[in-house]
């Protein structure tokens, strides 16, 4: 789908169907549903209008949906990503930056992207119990994200020891 530039169409289908399902089930702002957006969709200048219209039509609280983009796609389209995130956050939507640390990560990007959540890439998390370097990296990502007012999510928490270490670093 990416090779043939079909991702924006697929993303629109997913957003439309997710909102329809949420409306059928009934949600409130205490529930958050996450929808991944492809890097190709970040370049779509009509995406914001599409999402705004669907949200208005659905009557759902904007805060009940969290759009997720990967760090790599955000960095590749930094200005457009920051603009889309700002526009949707102004409506009340939430944003997550996925796979942070796996690509061209820079703490500076966190300052440029007004996301709500930073999802720390699992390659660092699952290795925390085996090495001080990965523990230090996860701790640093967590500390920087928190200092910017972002929540963090650790991916690949696969053992009680990793969970214990994550609790220690907050």
C-alpha positions as CSV (number, residue, x, y, z in Angstrom):
1,X,0.0,0.0,0.0
2,X,2.9,2.4,0.8
3,X,4.6,1.6,-2.5
4,X,1.5,2.5,-4.5
5,X,0.7,5.5,-2.3
6,X,-2.6,4.0,-1.0
7,X,-2.0,4.7,2.7
8,X,-3.9,8.0,2.8
9,X,-7.0,6.2,1.4
10,X,-6.5,3.4,3.9
11,X,-6.0,5.8,6.8
12,X,-9.2,7.7,5.9
13,X,-11.1,4.4,5.8
14,X,-9.7,3.4,9.2
15,X,-10.6,6.8,10.7
16,X,-14.1,6.8,9.3
17,X,-14.8,3.2,10.5
18,X,-13.2,3.8,13.9
19,X,-15.4,6.8,14.5
20,X,-18.5,4.9,13.4
21,X,-17.6,2.0,15.7
22,X,-17.0,4.3,18.6
23,X,-20.3,6.1,18.0
24,X,-22.2,2.7,17.8
25,X,-20.6,1.6,21.1
26,X,-20.9,4.9,22.9
27,X,-17.8,6.5,24.4
28,X,-16.9,9.3,26.7
29,X,-13.7,11.3,27.2
30,X,-12.5,8.8,29.8
31,X,-12.0,6.3,27.0
32,X,-9.3,6.8,24.5
33,X,-9.1,5.0,21.2
34,X,-5.9,5.2,19.2
35,X,-5.6,5.4,15.4
36,X,-2.3,5.1,13.6
37,X,-1.6,7.5,10.8
38,X,0.9,6.7,8.1
39,X,3.7,9.0,7.1
40,X,2.0,9.5,3.7
41,X,-1.1,10.9,5.4
42,X,1.0,13.5,7.1
43,X,1.6,15.1,3.7
44,X,-2.1,15.2,2.9
45,X,-3.1,18.8,3.4
46,X,-6.8,17.9,3.3
47,X,-6.6,15.4,6.2
48,X,-7.3,17.9,8.9
49,X,-10.6,19.0,7.2
50,X,-11.6,15.4,6.7
51,X,-11.0,14.5,10.3
52,X,-12.7,17.7,11.6
53,X,-15.8,17.0,9.4
54,X,-16.0,13.4,10.6
55,X,-15.7,14.3,14.2
56,X,-18.3,17.1,13.9
57,X,-20.6,14.6,12.1
58,X,-20.1,11.9,14.7
59,X,-20.7,14.1,17.7
60,X,-18.0,12.2,19.6
61,X,-15.7,14.0,22.0
62,X,-12.5,14.8,20.3
63,X,-10.5,13.8,23.4
64,X,-11.6,10.2,23.0
65,X,-9.4,9.8,20.0
66,X,-5.6,9.7,20.0
67,X,-3.7,9.8,16.7
68,X,-0.4,8.0,16.6
69,X,2.5,8.7,14.3
70,X,5.9,7.2,14.2
71,X,8.9,9.2,15.1
72,X,10.4,8.5,11.7
73,X,7.4,9.7,9.7
74,X,7.1,12.8,12.0
75,X,10.8,13.7,11.5
76,X,10.5,13.2,7.7
77,X,7.5,15.6,7.6
78,X,8.4,17.7,10.7
79,X,6.7,21.0,9.7
80,X,3.5,19.3,8.4
81,X,3.4,16.9,11.3
82,X,3.7,19.7,13.8
83,X,1.0,21.7,12.0
84,X,-1.5,18.7,11.8
85,X,-0.9,17.9,15.5
86,X,-1.5,21.5,16.6
87,X,-4.7,21.7,14.5
88,X,-6.1,18.5,15.9
89,X,-5.0,19.2,19.4
90,X,-6.8,22.6,19.2
91,X,-10.0,20.5,18.6
92,X,-9.2,18.4,21.6
93,X,-7.7,15.3,20.0
94,X,-4.7,13.7,21.5
95,X,-1.4,12.6,19.8
96,X,1.2,9.9,20.5
97,X,4.7,9.7,19.0
98,X,5.4,6.0,18.5
99,X,8.7,4.2,18.4
100,X,10.6,7.1,19.9
101,X,14.3,6.3,19.9
102,X,14.2,3.9,17.0
103,X,14.9,6.3,14.2
104,X,16.6,9.7,13.9
105,X,15.5,10.6,17.4
106,X,16.4,13.8,18.9
107,X,15.1,15.3,22.1
108,X,14.7,18.5,20.0
109,X,11.9,16.9,18.0
110,X,10.0,16.5,21.2
111,X,10.0,20.3,21.6
112,X,8.8,20.8,18.1
113,X,6.0,18.2,18.2
114,X,3.2,19.0,20.6
115,X,2.3,15.3,21.3
116,X,0.6,14.1,24.5
117,X,2.4,10.7,24.7
118,X,5.9,9.5,23.9
119,X,6.0,5.8,23.3
120,X,9.6,4.6,24.0
121,X,10.7,2.1,21.5
122,X,10.6,-1.5,22.8
123,X,14.2,-2.3,21.7
124,X,15.4,-0.2,24.6
125,X,12.7,-1.2,27.1
126,X,13.1,-5.0,26.7
127,X,16.9,-4.8,27.2
128,X,16.7,-2.7,30.4
129,X,17.2,-5.6,32.7
130,X,20.3,-6.7,30.8
131,X,22.3,-3.5,30.6
132,X,22.9,-0.1,32.2
133,X,23.0,1.6,28.9
134,X,19.5,0.8,27.9
135,X,18.3,1.7,31.4
136,X,20.0,5.1,31.1
137,X,18.5,5.7,27.6
138,X,15.0,4.9,28.8
139,X,15.4,7.0,31.9
140,X,16.7,9.9,29.8
141,X,13.8,9.7,27.3
142,X,11.3,9.5,30.2
143,X,12.8,12.4,32.0
144,X,13.0,14.6,29.0
145,X,9.4,13.7,27.9
146,X,8.1,14.4,31.5
147,X,10.0,17.8,31.6
148,X,8.1,18.8,28.5
149,X,4.8,17.8,30.0
150,X,4.4,14.6,28.0
151,X,3.3,11.2,29.3
152,X,5.4,8.2,28.4
153,X,4.5,4.7,27.4
154,X,7.0,1.9,27.5
155,X,6.6,-0.8,24.8
156,X,7.6,-4.4,25.2
157,X,7.3,-4.7,28.9
158,X,7.9,-8.5,28.9
159,X,9.1,-9.3,32.4
160,X,8.5,-8.4,36.0
161,X,12.1,-7.1,36.2
162,X,11.6,-4.7,33.4
163,X,8.4,-3.5,35.0
164,X,10.2,-3.0,38.3
165,X,12.9,-0.9,36.6
166,X,10.3,1.2,34.7
167,X,8.6,2.0,38.0
168,X,12.0,3.1,39.4
169,X,12.5,5.5,36.6
170,X,9.0,6.8,36.9
